[in-house]
């Protein structure tokens, strides 16, 4: 069962990363990125006012689990708020960046020396978030309407689970 979960998580991570990289093209100089952004258009998801040179997908990775959860939360809130405002284009940048952050969480959690149950919770929440964000990103890149509402409960629960693990780690450190 664990192997199936691990293989499924690995596959999901690869798919989301591939979609993110294929969707935005390779990093290059500003002129190249601006040209790519101008030609990077989707049915129902154009990039007027949204060019990919404004966000870098090769972001700095958090150094520890608390920083990782904080970074994921920042992206989670930005994506949620953008969809609540019916601005999927505004969610696009944070959506691409969140995949790398989520992917790093299990390793950061392992370094934090969490218990087996807490580590399993981080892995489960990470997998659920990665899958949900992957579906949303896939919709954006295929010209379909992204259904954030369908993923909202899963994302909210996963973020709450990550926060609970972080709160437990903080409490343990204070004792």
Buried (B, 14 or more C-beta within 10 A) or exposed (E): EEEEEEEEBEEBBEBBBEBBBEBBBEBEEEEEBBBBBEEBEBEEBEBEEBBBBEBEBEBEBBEEBBBBBBBBBBBBEBBBEBBEEEEBBBBBBBBBBBBBBBBBBBEBBEEBEBEEEBBBBBBBBBBBBBBBBBBBBBBBBBEEEBEBEEBBEBBEBBBEBBBEBBEBBEEEEEE
